[in-house]
Amino acid sequence: MSQDDLILATAQEIAAAAAKTAMGYFRHNPKIELKADESPVTVADLHIEKDARAVLARVFPEHSILGEEFGAGDLSNSDLWVIDPIDGTRSFLAGHPLFGFLLAYLKDGENSLSVVGMPALNEVFLSRRGQGASLNGEPIKVSARTELSKAILFINEGEKIFAAEPEVHKRLVVSGQTRRFAYDCYPHALLAAGLVDVVVDYDLKPFDYLPLTGLVEEAGGLMTDWAGQPLGFASDGRVVSAATPELHQQMLHLLSARTTPQGRQQPA
């Protein structure tokens, strides 16, 4: 088995085990703890990441790992795995099925493989560098939408955007043809599948967005910070995904514009 095939097989093994574990706890009142930032963590989060790390330590002992619950190894390692065991723990705790499992393998700092699992929906999104993206084994690609006024726009973490960036929030809620408020990874996955055109997100960590970048980009889309810069370990957590370059540019303008005393918008 080639190294690339071993990486794929290992990622699929980890994702399948994560889905099984998550569904074993889902809607069964898992034990909850609060982290320092008062975000919840469950026994399911810990179980999934611990199991994933055990598999990686066995198969790729020389690789490093960045995980949400157990921290980071050597981020300069040319072989790095990124794990978010339950992306959307609050949804998971509420019995809401739109929580996900995120996994990425980065080679020399570039996303080589991404898995976005949606255990309660029985969906697995997968991308491999240069080989496109798929949903349950079927190829997917982003939409061809180019006009924001006709786009389906998802606004993630809307209350955080409202509190920290009220002028941006004001513009977002009157943009697009259809708007939905949401959270976590699934809107970005739907964008990769061509069902959503734009996603604006806020206050994300590297383990939230790094696995998603490969999926969105391999499906033909763009995923950057609000300034249009590539996402990396030092990004500020403000993220935008878009199906086309035209939509991406329109969103960057919207996110960076400021309002003049006369009420007109102009670039920041």
C-alpha positions in Angstrom: 0.0 0.0 0.0 1.4 3.4 -1.0 1.8 6.1 1.7 -1.1 8.1 0.2 -3.4 5.1 0.3 -2.3 4.4 3.9 -3.1 7.9 4.9 -6.6 7.7 3.2 -7.3 4.3 4.8 -6.3 5.6 8.2 -8.4 8.7 7.9 -11.4 6.6 6.9 -10.8 4.2 9.8 -10.6 7.1 12.3 -13.7 8.8 10.9 -15.8 5.6 11.0 -14.8 5.0 14.6 -15.6 8.6 15.5 -19.0 8.4 14.0 -19.8 5.1 15.9 -18.6 6.6 19.2 -20.5 9.9 18.7 -23.7 8.1 18.0 -23.2 5.9 21.0 -23.4 9.0 23.2 -25.8 11.2 21.1 -29.0 11.9 22.9 -27.9 9.8 25.8 -27.0 12.7 28.2 -23.2 12.4 28.1 -21.2 13.9 31.0 -20.4 17.6 30.4 -17.5 19.6 31.6 -16.7 23.3 31.0 -13.3 24.4 29.7 -11.5 27.6 30.8 -13.4 29.6 28.2 -16.7 28.1 29.5 -17.3 26.1 26.3 -18.6 22.6 26.9 -16.6 19.4 26.4 -18.2 16.0 26.8 -16.9 12.5 27.4 -17.7 11.9 23.8 -15.2 14.6 22.6 -12.5 13.2 24.8 -13.2 9.6 23.8 -13.1 10.3 20.0 -9.9 12.4 20.1 -8.2 9.9 22.4 -9.0 7.0 20.0 -8.0 9.0 16.9 -4.6 9.8 18.5 -4.1 6.2 19.4 -4.6 5.1 15.8 -2.3 7.8 14.5 0.4 7.0 17.1 0.3 3.4 16.0 0.3 3.9 12.2 2.3 7.2 12.0 4.3 7.6 15.2 6.5 10.2 13.5 3.6 12.5 12.7 2.4 15.4 14.9 -1.1 16.1 16.0 -3.1 19.2 16.7 -6.4 18.4 18.5 -9.0 20.5 20.2 -9.1 18.6 23.4 -5.5 17.4 23.9 -3.5 20.3 22.4 -0.7 20.5 19.8 2.5 18.7 19.1 5.2 20.1 16.9 3.3 22.3 14.4 6.5 22.6 12.3 6.4 18.9 11.5 6.1 18.3 7.8 3.4 15.7 8.6 0.6 17.1 10.8 -2.9 15.8 11.6 -5.6 18.2 12.8 -8.6 16.8 14.8 -11.8 18.3 16.0 -13.6 15.4 17.6 -17.1 17.0 17.8 -17.4 20.3 15.9 -20.6 21.7 17.4 -20.6 20.3 21.0 -23.5 22.6 21.9 -25.6 21.1 19.1 -24.5 17.6 20.1 -25.6 18.3 23.7 -29.0 19.7 22.5 -29.7 16.5 20.4 -29.4 18.6 17.3 -27.9 16.5 14.4 -25.8 19.1 12.8 -22.6 18.4 14.7 -19.6 17.1 12.8 -16.2 15.3 13.0 -13.3 17.1 11.4 -9.9 15.6 10.4 -7.2 16.9 8.1 -3.7 15.7 7.1 -1.3 18.6 6.3 1.9 17.8 4.3 4.5 20.6 4.4 1.8 23.0 5.6 -0.6 22.2 2.7 -3.9 20.5 3.2 -3.5 17.0 1.6 -6.6 15.3 2.9 -9.8 16.4 4.7 -12.7 14.5 6.2 -15.9 16.1 7.4 -18.1 13.5 9.0 -21.7 14.2 9.9 -22.5 11.1 12.1 -26.2 11.8 12.7 -26.8 12.4 9.0 -24.7 9.4 7.8 -22.7 11.7 5.5 -19.0 11.8 5.0 -17.3 14.6 2.9 -13.8 13.8 1.7 -11.2 15.7 -0.3 -7.7 14.8 -1.4 -5.3 17.4 -2.8 -5.6 17.5 -6.6 -8.3 14.8 -6.7 -11.4 16.8 -5.9 -14.1 16.3 -3.3 -16.8 13.8 -2.6 -19.9 13.1 -0.5 -20.4 9.5 0.4 -18.2 8.6 -2.5 -19.9 10.7 -5.1 -18.1 13.7 -6.6 -19.2 17.2 -5.5 -18.4 20.7 -6.6 -19.4 24.2 -5.7 -22.1 26.2 -7.4 -21.4 28.6 -10.3 -23.2 31.5 -8.6 -21.5 34.9 -9.1 -24.0 37.5 -7.9 -24.4 38.0 -4.1 -27.9 39.4 -4.6 -28.9 35.9 -5.9 -26.9 33.9 -3.5 -27.7 31.6 -0.6 -25.8 33.1 2.3 -25.2 31.3 5.7 -24.2 33.5 8.6 -22.4 31.4 11.3 -22.0 32.7 14.8 -24.4 35.5 14.1 -24.7 36.7 17.8 -20.9 37.0 18.0 -20.7 39.0 14.8 -23.5 41.2 16.1 -21.7 41.9 19.4 -18.2 42.4 17.9 -18.9 43.7 14.4 -22.4 45.3 14.4 -21.9 47.2 11.1 -20.9 44.0 9.4 -23.9 42.2 10.9 -26.2 45.0 9.7 -24.9 44.5 6.1 -25.0 40.7 6.2 -28.6 40.5 7.3 -29.7 42.3 4.1 -27.4 40.5 1.7 -28.0 37.6 -0.5 -31.3 36.3 -1.8 -31.7 33.7 0.9 -30.1 34.0 4.4 -29.8 31.4 7.2 -28.2 31.7 10.6 -26.2 28.6 11.6 -23.1 27.3 13.3 -20.2 25.0 12.9 -18.9 23.0 9.9 -22.0 21.9 8.0 -22.7 25.1 6.1 -19.2 25.0 4.7 -19.7 21.4 3.7 -23.0 22.3 2.0 -21.1 25.0 0.1 -18.6 22.4 -1.2 -21.6 20.3 -2.3 -23.0 23.2 -4.3 -26.1 23.8 -2.1 -24.9 27.0 -0.4 -23.1 29.9 -2.1 -21.4 31.8 0.7 -20.6 31.2 4.4 -19.4 33.9 6.8 -18.0 32.6 10.1 -16.5 34.1 13.2 -14.2 33.2 16.2 -12.9 29.9 14.8 -9.8 28.0 15.9 -7.4 26.2 13.5 -8.9 22.9 14.2 -12.3 24.4 13.1 -11.2 25.8 9.8 -8.1 23.9 8.6 -10.0 20.6 7.8 -12.6 22.6 6.0 -10.2 24.5 3.7 -9.2 21.4 1.8 -12.8 20.3 1.2 -14.0 23.8 0.0 -11.0 24.3 -2.2 -11.0 20.8 -3.8 -14.7 21.3 -4.5 -13.7 24.5 -6.5 -14.4 27.2 -3.9 -12.4 29.7 -1.9 -11.9 29.9 1.9 -9.9 32.7 3.5 -10.0 35.2 6.3 -12.0 38.3 6.0 -9.1 40.1 4.4 -8.8 37.5 1.7 -5.6 36.0 3.2 -5.0 32.2 3.3 -5.9 30.5 6.6 -3.2 29.3 8.8 -2.4 28.7 12.5 -2.1 32.5 13.1 -5.4 33.5 11.4 -7.8 35.6 13.6 -10.7 33.2 13.3 -12.8 35.4 11.0 -13.6 33.2 7.9 -15.4 33.4 4.7 -16.1 30.6 2.2 -17.4 31.4 -1.3 -18.3 29.3 -4.3 -16.7 31.6 -6.9 -14.0 34.3 -7.1 -16.7 36.8 -7.9 -18.7 36.0 -4.8 -15.6 36.0 -2.7 -14.6 39.5 -3.9 -18.1 40.8 -3.2 -18.0 39.3 0.3 -14.6 40.8 1.1 -15.9 44.2 0.1 -18.9 43.8 2.3 -16.9 42.6 5.2 -14.3 45.4 5.0 -16.5 48.3 4.1 -17.4 51.1 6.5 -20.4 53.4 6.6 -19.8 57.2 6.1 -21.8 59.8 8.0 -24.1 60.1 5.0 -24.9 56.4 5.2 -22.9 55.3 2.1 -20.5 52.4 2.2 -16.9 52.7 1.2 -13.9 50.4 1.3 -12.1 50.3 4.7 
